[in-house]
Amino acid sequence: MEDIWDEVSVRYEDWYETPLGRAVDEAERRAFLRLLEPRVGERILEVGCGTGHWTKWFREGLGMRVVGLDFSEGMLAVARGRLPDVPLVRGDATFLPFKDRNFDVVAAVTVLEFVQEPKKVLDEMWRCVRPGGRMVVGALHDRSPLARRRRASDVRTVLSHARFFGYDELKELLRHYGPVRMGECVRFPSTGWGVRTSWMFEIFGRLIGSRSGAFLIGVVPKSPTTLQKRD
């Protein structure tokens, strides 16, 4: 998998410059803000930071103090070019090189889809969350129209290697660590008119409690009195 990410690293950000990419990005960020409730100055670890797309937003958009980690040197090279002042570490998500309870927030966005042992990654993330902090996961939803279209496509992309998650499946995976706040977004069609009216789909989906969005978000707060749990 590392070679695949190295290969796509130089063009990975291009998708976010398309109309669809911008609409998806905006919907995902709005959902993150609602569920994560970030605060300026909080220390956040982004596991699987890739080219630094979310890293840049966490730092420049939200005013958080960010550390990024990724296994792909190609992805990190792009991220370092975009964020020269941000600490970016090459490492394994299943063995994070950080002390226990060291971050206010530990985040992973579209990471669990590409690892063989999601729970091992979550265990490590949770270990690094300080009491009173939060663990947040963003994942691709297997029941969304976009997921079905990707499965039916003959075009091979990095998502061809992804394992998509169900809403209840992700919630159950995170429930091991504590009470979970769940949300989803990107409910609009990827057609031109769907992108242009994406905000309407997002508002309506929230009103009716839709679970058909292409992107799932789960947040687990760690109690201020929580002792480190060892399995």
Backbone as numpy.savetxt, mean C-alpha at the origin, in Angstrom:
# Nx Ny Nz CAx CAy CAz Cx Cy Cz
11.52 -12.57 -8.67 10.70 -11.35 -8.67 11.55 -10.09 -8.67
12.73 -10.12 -8.02 13.57 -8.93 -7.96 13.94 -8.46 -9.37
14.28 -9.42 -10.26 14.67 -9.05 -11.61 13.53 -8.36 -12.35
12.30 -8.82 -12.12 11.14 -8.22 -12.78 11.00 -6.76 -12.36
11.13 -6.48 -11.06 11.00 -5.12 -10.58 12.14 -4.25 -11.07
13.35 -4.81 -11.15 14.47 -4.04 -11.69 14.19 -3.63 -13.14
13.60 -4.54 -13.89 13.33 -4.27 -15.31 12.30 -3.16 -15.50
11.28 -3.11 -14.66 10.20 -2.13 -14.86 10.45 -0.83 -14.12
11.49 -0.76 -13.33 11.69 0.39 -12.44 11.76 1.72 -13.18
12.43 1.74 -14.35 12.64 3.02 -15.04 11.36 3.57 -15.66
10.37 2.72 -15.88 9.11 3.19 -16.48 7.91 3.03 -15.55
8.17 2.64 -14.31 7.09 2.35 -13.37 6.21 3.57 -13.12
6.81 4.74 -13.02 6.06 5.96 -12.69 5.24 6.48 -13.87
5.52 6.01 -15.08 4.83 6.53 -16.26 3.32 6.37 -16.17
2.88 5.25 -15.59 1.44 4.98 -15.52 0.71 6.06 -14.72
1.36 6.60 -13.70 0.72 7.62 -12.87 0.53 8.94 -13.59
1.15 9.10 -14.75 0.98 10.31 -15.55 -0.16 10.19 -16.55
-0.79 9.02 -16.63 -1.93 8.84 -17.52 -3.20 9.31 -16.81
-4.28 9.62 -17.56 -5.53 10.02 -16.90 -6.04 8.97 -15.90
-5.98 7.69 -16.28 -6.41 6.63 -15.37 -5.52 6.58 -14.14
-4.22 6.66 -14.35 -3.29 6.61 -13.23 -3.50 7.74 -12.24
-3.75 8.94 -12.75 -3.99 10.09 -11.86 -5.28 9.90 -11.08
-6.33 9.39 -11.73 -7.61 9.19 -11.05 -7.49 8.12 -9.96
-6.81 7.03 -10.27 -6.60 5.96 -9.29 -5.80 6.48 -8.11
-4.73 7.21 -8.40 -3.86 7.74 -7.36 -4.63 8.65 -6.41
-5.46 9.51 -6.96 -6.24 10.43 -6.13 -7.23 9.68 -5.25
-7.90 8.67 -5.81 -8.87 7.90 -5.03 -8.18 7.15 -3.90
-7.02 6.57 -4.17 -6.31 5.81 -3.14 -5.81 6.72 -2.03
-5.32 7.89 -2.39 -4.81 8.81 -1.36 -5.92 9.32 -0.47
-7.07 9.63 -1.07 -8.20 10.10 -0.27 -8.64 9.02 0.73
-8.67 7.78 0.27 -9.06 6.68 1.15 -8.04 6.48 2.27
-6.76 6.60 1.94 -5.72 6.49 2.96 -5.90 7.56 4.03
-6.16 8.80 3.61 -6.32 9.89 4.56 -7.47 9.63 5.53
-8.58 9.12 5.01 -9.75 8.85 5.86 -9.46 7.78 6.90
-8.76 6.74 6.50 -8.58 5.59 7.39 -7.35 5.71 8.28
-6.26 6.26 7.74 -5.01 6.32 8.50 -4.97 7.49 9.46
-5.59 8.62 9.09 -5.57 9.83 9.90 -4.13 10.20 10.30
-3.28 10.44 9.31 -1.87 10.74 9.58 -1.69 12.10 10.22
-0.59 12.24 10.96 -0.27 13.50 11.60 1.12 13.97 11.19
1.26 15.27 11.01 2.54 15.85 10.63 3.61 15.49 11.66
4.77 15.07 11.17 5.88 14.74 12.06 5.93 13.30 12.49
4.89 12.52 12.20 4.93 11.11 12.57 6.02 10.39 11.78
6.60 9.39 12.41 7.66 8.60 11.79 7.03 7.37 11.14
7.22 7.22 9.83 6.59 6.14 9.09 7.62 5.30 8.35
7.47 4.00 8.41 8.27 3.06 7.62 7.40 2.55 6.49
7.85 2.73 5.25 7.13 2.17 4.11 7.86 0.92 3.63
7.24 -0.22 3.83 7.80 -1.50 3.40 7.42 -1.74 1.94
8.41 -2.01 1.09 8.15 -2.15 -0.33 7.91 -0.79 -0.97
8.81 0.15 -0.74 8.60 1.53 -1.19 8.76 1.70 -2.69
9.39 0.74 -3.37 9.52 0.81 -4.82 10.24 2.06 -5.28
9.67 2.76 -6.24 10.28 3.97 -6.80 10.02 5.21 -5.95
9.36 5.03 -4.83 9.14 6.14 -3.92 7.88 6.95 -4.19
6.94 6.36 -4.94 5.72 7.10 -5.28 4.94 7.48 -4.01
4.64 6.51 -3.18 3.94 6.79 -1.93 4.87 7.45 -0.92
6.14 7.10 -0.95 7.12 7.69 -0.04 7.12 9.20 -0.18
7.12 9.66 -1.41 7.14 11.10 -1.70 5.89 11.78 -1.14
4.75 11.12 -1.29 3.50 11.69 -0.79 3.48 11.73 0.74
3.94 10.63 1.36 4.00 10.60 2.82 4.84 11.76 3.36
5.95 12.02 2.68 6.84 13.07 3.17 6.39 14.47 2.76
6.22 14.68 1.47 5.95 16.03 0.98 4.47 16.41 1.08
3.59 15.43 0.93 2.17 15.71 0.99 1.61 15.73 2.40
2.17 14.88 3.26 1.62 14.74 4.61 2.55 15.23 5.71
3.79 15.54 5.37 4.72 16.06 6.37 5.18 15.02 7.37
5.24 13.76 6.95 5.69 12.69 7.83 7.20 12.46 7.64
7.82 11.88 8.65 9.24 11.53 8.56 9.32 10.08 8.07
9.88 9.88 6.89 9.76 8.61 6.19 11.08 7.86 6.11
10.98 6.55 6.27 12.06 5.62 5.95 11.47 4.61 4.97
12.16 4.34 3.88 11.66 3.39 2.90 12.54 2.15 2.81
11.90 1.02 2.52 12.63 -0.24 2.35 12.11 -0.96 1.13
13.03 -1.52 0.33 12.64 -2.33 -0.82 13.74 -3.35 -1.11
13.36 -4.45 -1.76 14.32 -5.50 -2.08 14.98 -5.27 -3.44
14.34 -4.47 -4.29 14.83 -4.25 -5.65 15.78 -3.05 -5.69
17.01 -3.29 -6.08 17.98 -2.21 -6.19 17.61 -1.26 -7.32
16.99 -1.79 -8.38 16.56 -0.94 -9.48 15.50 0.05 -9.04
14.51 -0.42 -8.28 13.48 0.45 -7.76 14.07 1.50 -6.82
14.96 1.08 -5.95 15.57 2.00 -4.99 16.41 3.06 -5.70
17.06 2.70 -6.80 17.86 3.68 -7.55 16.98 4.81 -8.06
15.79 4.47 -8.55 14.85 5.50 -9.01 14.39 6.34 -7.83
14.05 5.67 -6.71 13.57 6.39 -5.52 14.63 7.34 -4.98
15.89 6.92 -4.98 16.96 7.78 -4.47 17.14 9.01 -5.34
16.93 8.84 -6.66 17.02 9.99 -7.54 15.92 11.00 -7.29
14.75 10.53 -6.90 13.61 11.41 -6.65 13.62 11.97 -5.23
14.19 11.20 -4.29 14.14 11.58 -2.88 15.52 11.43 -2.24
16.47 12.27 -2.63 17.84 12.10 -2.16 18.02 12.27 -0.66
17.09 12.93 0.02 17.24 13.18 1.46 16.49 12.17 2.33
15.80 11.23 1.71 15.03 10.24 2.46 15.87 8.97 2.69
15.93 8.46 3.91 16.64 7.20 4.15 15.93 6.04 3.44
16.62 5.40 2.52 16.08 4.29 1.75 17.00 3.09 1.91
16.43 1.98 2.34 17.21 0.81 2.73 16.86 -0.37 1.85
17.86 -1.11 1.41 17.61 -2.36 0.70 17.48 -3.47 1.74
16.36 -4.20 1.69 16.16 -5.23 2.69 14.98 -6.12 2.38
14.82 -7.14 3.20 13.79 -8.16 3.03 12.61 -7.84 3.94
11.41 -7.82 3.37 10.21 -7.50 4.15 9.91 -8.54 5.21
10.45 -9.75 5.07 10.20 -10.79 6.07 11.22 -10.76 7.21
12.18 -9.84 7.11 13.18 -9.69 8.18 13.63 -8.24 8.20
12.79 -7.37 8.75 13.04 -5.94 8.69 14.21 -5.55 9.60
15.17 -4.77 9.07 16.37 -4.41 9.85 16.15 -3.19 10.74
15.08 -3.24 11.55 14.74 -2.12 12.42 14.39 -2.64 13.81
14.55 -1.77 14.79 14.26 -2.15 16.17 12.76 -2.29 16.40
12.41 -3.02 17.44 11.01 -3.16 17.84 10.42 -1.79 18.19
9.12 -1.62 17.86 8.35 -0.45 18.30 9.06 0.87 17.97
9.50 0.99 16.72 10.35 2.12 16.32 9.64 3.16 15.46
8.38 2.86 15.02 7.70 3.76 14.09 6.25 4.02 14.54
5.78 5.23 14.25 4.38 5.55 14.52 3.46 4.81 13.55
3.91 4.67 12.31 3.14 3.99 11.27 4.07 3.09 10.49
3.61 1.87 10.21 4.32 1.00 9.27 3.33 0.64 8.17
3.70 0.95 6.93 2.79 0.82 5.79 3.37 -0.12 4.73
2.46 -0.80 4.04 2.83 -1.61 2.88 1.71 -1.46 1.84
2.05 -0.91 0.69 1.08 -0.67 -0.37 1.38 -1.57 -1.55
0.44 -2.45 -1.89 0.60 -3.47 -2.94 1.93 -4.20 -2.80
2.11 -4.77 -1.62 3.31 -5.56 -1.31 2.94 -7.02 -1.05
1.90 -7.24 -0.23 1.54 -8.61 0.14 1.19 -9.47 -1.06
0.76 -8.83 -2.16 0.39 -9.57 -3.37 1.58 -10.31 -3.98
2.80 -9.88 -3.65 3.98 -10.40 -4.33 4.92 -11.18 -3.41
4.48 -11.49 -2.19 5.32 -12.25 -1.27 4.71 -13.62 -1.02
5.54 -14.58 -0.71 5.07 -15.95 -0.49 4.46 -16.14 0.89
4.90 -15.35 1.85 4.42 -15.50 3.23 3.92 -14.16 3.76
2.70 -13.78 3.40 2.18 -12.48 3.85 2.18 -12.30 5.36
1.85 -13.36 6.09 1.79 -13.21 7.55 3.16 -12.92 8.15
4.21 -13.49 7.57 5.55 -13.22 8.07 5.90 -11.73 7.88
5.48 -11.17 6.77 5.70 -9.74 6.52 4.90 -8.91 7.53
3.66 -9.27 7.75 2.82 -8.54 8.71 3.36 -8.65 10.13
3.87 -9.82 10.50 4.47 -9.99 11.83 5.63 -9.02 12.02
6.45 -8.88 11.00 7.59 -7.97 11.07 7.14 -6.51 11.12
6.14 -6.19 10.31 5.62 -4.83 10.32 5.07 -4.49 11.70
4.28 -5.39 12.25 3.65 -5.16 13.57 4.70 -5.01 14.65
5.76 -5.77 14.56 6.86 -5.67 15.53 7.44 -4.25 15.56
7.47 -3.61 14.42 8.10 -2.29 14.31 7.16 -1.14 14.67
5.87 -1.42 14.89 4.90 -0.37 15.26 4.99 -0.10 16.75
5.11 1.17 17.11 5.14 1.51 18.54 3.74 1.42 19.12
3.60 1.19 20.43 2.29 1.27 21.07 1.65 2.63 20.81
0.40 2.63 20.40 -0.28 3.86 20.02 -0.16 4.18 18.55
0.64 3.40 17.81 0.82 3.60 16.38 -0.15 2.75 15.56
0.09 2.69 14.24 -0.80 1.95 13.36 -0.02 1.19 12.30
-0.55 0.06 11.92 -0.09 -0.68 10.74 -1.14 -0.51 9.65
-0.72 -0.18 8.43 -1.66 0.03 7.33 -1.21 -0.76 6.11
-2.18 -1.41 5.49 -1.92 -2.24 4.31 -2.86 -1.83 3.19
-2.31 -1.64 2.00 -3.11 -1.42 0.80 -2.93 -2.61 -0.12
-4.03 -3.18 -0.62 -3.95 -4.40 -1.43 -4.95 -4.37 -2.57
-4.67 -5.12 -3.60 -5.53 -5.22 -4.76 -6.66 -6.21 -4.49
-7.89 -5.83 -4.85 -9.10 -6.57 -4.51 -9.43 -7.59 -5.61
-9.59 -8.84 -5.23 -9.81 -9.89 -6.24 -11.23 -9.90 -6.81
-12.19 -9.20 -6.17 -13.57 -9.22 -6.65 -13.94 -7.99 -7.51
-13.00 -7.13 -7.77 -13.31 -5.91 -8.51 -13.37 -6.19 -10.02
-14.13 -5.39 -10.76 -14.16 -5.52 -12.22 -12.78 -5.40 -12.84
-11.94 -4.53 -12.26 -10.59 -4.35 -12.78 -9.77 -5.63 -12.63
-9.93 -6.32 -11.52 -9.22 -7.58 -11.30 -9.66 -8.63 -12.30
-10.95 -8.71 -12.55 -11.46 -9.69 -13.53 -10.93 -9.40 -14.92
-10.85 -8.12 -15.27 -10.35 -7.74 -16.59 -8.86 -8.09 -16.72
-8.11 -7.89 -15.67 -6.69 -8.20 -15.71 -6.45 -9.70 -15.85
-7.30 -10.51 -15.18 -7.15 -11.96 -15.31 -7.44 -12.43 -16.73
-8.40 -11.78 -17.38 -8.80 -12.19 -18.72 -7.84 -11.71 -19.81
-6.98 -10.76 -19.48 -6.09 -10.16 -20.47 -4.93 -11.10 -20.81
-4.53 -11.09 -22.07 -3.37 -11.86 -22.51 -2.07 -11.07 -22.36
-2.19 -9.79 -22.00 -1.01 -8.94 -21.85 -0.35 -9.25 -20.50
0.94 -9.59 -20.54 1.66 -9.94 -19.32 2.30 -8.70 -18.70
2.03 -8.46 -17.42 2.61 -7.35 -16.67 3.08 -7.88 -15.33
3.62 -6.99 -14.48 4.02 -7.44 -13.14 2.82 -7.94 -12.36
1.63 -7.44 -12.69 0.42 -7.88 -11.98 0.04 -9.31 -12.34
0.62 -9.84 -13.40 0.39 -11.24 -13.75 0.94 -12.16 -12.66
1.87 -11.64 -11.86 2.48 -12.43 -10.79 1.82 -12.15 -9.43
0.81 -11.29 -9.42 0.21 -10.86 -8.15 -0.86 -11.82 -7.67
-0.98 -11.92 -6.36 -2.08 -12.64 -5.73 -3.03 -11.60 -5.13
-4.21 -11.45 -5.71 -5.17 -10.46 -5.24 -5.88 -10.99 -3.98
-6.41 -10.09 -3.17 -7.03 -10.46 -1.90 -8.53 -10.15 -1.91
-9.29 -10.97 -1.20 -10.69 -10.67 -0.95 -10.82 -9.73 0.23
-11.93 -9.00 0.30 -12.18 -8.05 1.39 -12.11 -8.77 2.75
-12.89 -9.83 2.88 -12.92 -10.56 4.16 -11.60 -11.27 4.42
-10.95 -11.72 3.36 -9.66 -12.41 3.51 -8.62 -11.47 4.11
-8.52 -10.25 3.58 -7.54 -9.30 4.10 -7.90 -8.90 5.53
-9.18 -8.68 5.78 -9.61 -8.30 7.13 -9.26 -9.39 8.14
-9.49 -10.64 7.77 -9.18 -11.75 8.67 -7.68 -11.86 8.91
-6.89 -11.62 7.87 -5.44 -11.67 8.00 -4.94 -10.61 8.98
-5.54 -9.42 8.93 -5.13 -8.33 9.80 -5.71 -8.44 11.20
-6.84 -9.12 11.34 -7.52 -9.23 12.63 -6.67 -9.94 13.67
-5.71 -10.68 13.23 -4.79 -11.37 14.15 -4.08 -10.36 15.06
-3.92 -9.13 14.59 -3.14 -8.13 15.33 -4.00 -7.18 16.15
-5.30 -7.14 15.88 -6.17 -6.26 16.63 -7.38 -5.85 15.82
-8.19 -4.94 16.33 -9.38 -4.47 15.61 -8.96 -3.76 14.32
-9.69 -4.03 13.24 -9.31 -3.56 11.91 -10.30 -2.53 11.40
-9.79 -1.43 10.86 -10.60 -0.48 10.11 -10.38 -0.76 8.63
-11.44 -1.13 7.93 -11.32 -1.50 6.53 -11.99 -0.46 5.63
-11.47 -0.33 4.44 -12.07 0.53 3.43 -11.67 0.06 2.05
-12.33 0.60 1.03 -11.97 0.28 -0.35 -12.27 1.47 -1.24
-11.64 1.49 -2.41 -11.82 2.61 -3.33 -11.49 2.14 -4.75
-11.46 3.08 -5.67 -11.27 2.83 -7.11 -12.44 1.97 -7.60
-13.62 2.56 -7.54 -14.86 1.87 -7.93 -15.28 2.21 -9.36
-14.59 3.11 -10.00 -15.02 3.62 -11.31 -14.48 2.77 -12.46
-15.20 2.74 -13.59 -14.70 2.04 -14.78 -13.44 2.72 -15.31
-12.57 1.95 -15.95 -11.31 2.50 -16.46 -11.47 3.12 -17.84
-12.71 3.29 -18.30 -12.97 3.96 -19.57 -12.81 5.47 -19.41
-12.80 6.18 -20.55 -12.64 7.63 -20.50 -13.69 8.33 -19.67
-14.97 7.98 -19.89 -16.04 8.63 -19.13 -15.99 8.22 -17.67
-15.57 6.99 -17.40 -15.46 6.54 -16.01 -14.40 7.31 -15.26
-13.27 7.54 -15.91 -12.19 8.31 -15.30 -12.62 9.75 -15.06
-13.31 10.33 -16.03 -13.72 11.73 -15.91 -14.73 11.94 -14.78
-15.51 10.91 -14.49 -16.52 11.02 -13.42 -16.16 10.15 -12.22
-14.87 9.87 -12.05 -14.43 8.95 -10.99 -14.89 9.40 -9.61
-14.89 10.72 -9.36 -15.27 11.23 -8.04 -16.72 10.87 -7.70
-17.60 10.81 -8.73 -18.99 10.45 -8.49 -19.10 9.00 -8.05
-18.35 8.11 -8.72 -18.37 6.69 -8.35 -17.85 6.50 -6.93
-16.82 7.24 -6.55 -16.25 7.09 -5.21 -17.23 7.54 -4.14
-17.87 8.68 -4.36 -18.84 9.18 -3.38 -20.02 8.23 -3.25
-20.57 7.81 -4.40 -21.74 6.92 -4.38 -21.38 5.58 -3.73
-20.21 5.06 -4.06 -19.78 3.79 -3.47 -19.67 3.85 -1.96
-19.17 4.95 -1.44 -19.07 5.11 0.01 -20.45 5.19 0.64
-21.38 5.87 -0.03 -22.73 6.03 0.52 -23.47 4.70 0.63
-23.27 3.83 -0.35 -24.00 2.55 -0.35 -23.20 1.42 0.32
-21.98 1.73 0.78 -21.17 0.71 1.42 -20.65 -0.33 0.45
-20.26 0.11 -0.73 -19.77 -0.79 -1.78 -18.52 -1.55 -1.32
-18.41 -2.78 -1.82 -17.19 -3.57 -1.62 -16.63 -4.03 -2.96
-16.84 -3.23 -3.98 -16.41 -3.62 -5.33 -15.20 -2.85 -5.82
-14.59 -2.03 -4.95 -13.43 -1.24 -5.35 -12.22 -2.10 -5.67
-11.35 -1.58 -6.51 -10.17 -2.34 -6.93 -9.06 -2.31 -5.88
-9.18 -1.41 -4.89 -8.11 -1.22 -3.91 -8.68 -1.31 -2.51
-8.09 -2.17 -1.70 -8.50 -2.37 -0.31 -7.48 -1.73 0.63
-7.97 -1.21 1.73 -7.09 -0.64 2.75 -7.52 -1.17 4.11
-6.54 -1.63 4.87 -6.81 -2.07 6.24 -5.85 -1.40 7.21
-6.38 -0.85 8.29 -5.57 -0.19 9.31 -5.79 -0.88 10.65
-4.70 -1.21 11.32 -4.78 -1.83 12.64 -4.05 -0.94 13.65
-4.77 -0.29 14.55 -4.11 0.50 15.60 -3.52 -0.43 16.66
-2.37 -0.06 17.19 -1.77 -0.82 18.30 -2.07 -0.08 19.60
-2.65 -0.78 20.54 -3.02 -0.17 21.81 -1.79 0.45 22.49
-1.95 1.62 23.12 -0.83 2.22 23.83 -0.26 1.35 24.94
-1.06 0.41 25.41 -0.61 -0.46 26.51 -0.21 -1.84 26.03
-0.16 -2.04 24.68 0.13 -3.36 24.13 1.58 -3.75 24.39
1.75 -4.96 24.92 3.09 -5.55 25.02 3.40 -6.25 23.70
4.67 -6.34 23.35 5.04 -6.98 22.09 4.63 -8.44 22.11
3.86 -8.83 21.10 3.36 -10.19 21.02 4.33 -11.07 20.26
4.64 -12.20 20.82 5.55 -13.15 20.16 4.78 -14.43 19.88
4.85 -14.92 18.63 4.16 -16.16 18.28 5.11 -17.33 18.49
